Amino acid sequence: MAYREKSAWITVISLVAIYGYYLLVALSERAKGADLVWKLAGAVVLVIVVQIVLTILATIFSPRDARVPEDEREKLFVLKGMRNAHFVLAFAVVAAIAAALLGRDRYALANGLFFALVAADVTKATTQIVLYRRGA
């Protein structure tokens, strides 16, 4: 598995696991208001730490692969991932705005917009993984 594919897997797994748990907490009645803001901040810090540690480990276990510059195919994978992520981001932001216009509170709007960013990033990394797997 190529180093950049490993990096995409690290992104998908960490985002889905940590923010998925945060989303379950946010949708439950256990956390509201300022408490939810602190839980989100904790989730963001945890994602950053997990991704840094896993990326360092991936680099340690395949240092030569990590130093190889991107080729044209890998650059194309990134661009296709960004294109797909843009569509997801645009749709999710419009959905969050619609929810705000329908009377949802500011915490729901903030979580909806945050979800839009996470969904876009997961879409980008997933697109790259699929393209690596297909060898396109």
SULSUL-V92879 format. One record per backbone hydrogen bond with DSSP energy under -1.0 kcal/mol. CO is the residue of the C=O (numbers start at 1). NH is the residue of the N-H. E is the energy in kcal/mol with one decimal. If there is no record, write none. Layout:
# SULSUL-V92879
<<CO:NH:E> <CO:NH:E>>
This chain:
# SULSUL-V92879
<<2:6:-2.3> <3:7:-2.2> <4:8:-1.8> <5:9:-2.4> <6:10:-2.6> <7:11:-2.0> <8:12:-2.6> <9:13:-2.8> <10:14:-2.2> <11:15:-2.4> <12:16:-2.6> <13:17:-2.3> <14:18:-2.3> <15:19:-1.7> <16:20:-1.0> <17:21:-1.7> <18:22:-2.2> <19:23:-2.7> <20:24:-2.0> <21:25:-2.1> <22:26:-3.0> <23:27:-2.4> <32:35:-1.2> <33:37:-1.3> <34:38:-1.8> <35:39:-1.8> <36:40:-2.4> <37:41:-2.4> <38:42:-2.3> <39:43:-2.2> <40:44:-2.5> <41:45:-2.3> <42:46:-2.5> <43:47:-2.5> <44:48:-2.2> <45:49:-2.5> <46:50:-2.8> <47:51:-2.7> <48:52:-2.2> <49:53:-2.7> <50:54:-2.7> <51:55:-2.1> <52:56:-2.4> <53:57:-2.4> <54:58:-2.4> <55:59:-2.1> <56:60:-2.5> <57:61:-2.3> <58:62:-1.1> <62:66:-1.6> <63:67:-1.0> <71:75:-2.1> <72:76:-2.0> <73:77:-1.9> <74:78:-2.0> <75:79:-2.2> <76:80:-2.7> <77:81:-2.3> <78:82:-2.5> <79:83:-2.2> <80:84:-2.3> <81:85:-2.5> <82:86:-2.1> <83:87:-1.5> <84:88:-1.9> <85:89:-2.9> <86:90:-2.7> <87:91:-2.3> <88:92:-2.6> <89:93:-2.5> <90:94:-2.1> <91:95:-2.2> <92:96:-2.2> <93:97:-2.5> <94:98:-2.5> <95:99:-2.2> <96:100:-2.0> <97:101:-2.4> <98:102:-1.4> <99:104:-2.1> <100:103:-1.5> <105:109:-1.9> <106:110:-2.5> <107:111:-2.5> <108:112:-2.4> <109:113:-2.6> <110:114:-2.3> <111:115:-2.7> <112:116:-1.7> <113:117:-1.7> <114:118:-2.3> <115:119:-3.2> <116:120:-2.0> <117:121:-2.2> <118:122:-2.7> <119:123:-2.3> <120:124:-2.4> <121:125:-2.3> <122:126:-2.7> <123:127:-2.5> <124:128:-1.9> <125:129:-2.3> <126:130:-2.6> <127:131:-2.4> <128:132:-2.6> <129:133:-2.6> <130:134:-2.5> <131:135:-1.5> <131:136:-1.4>>
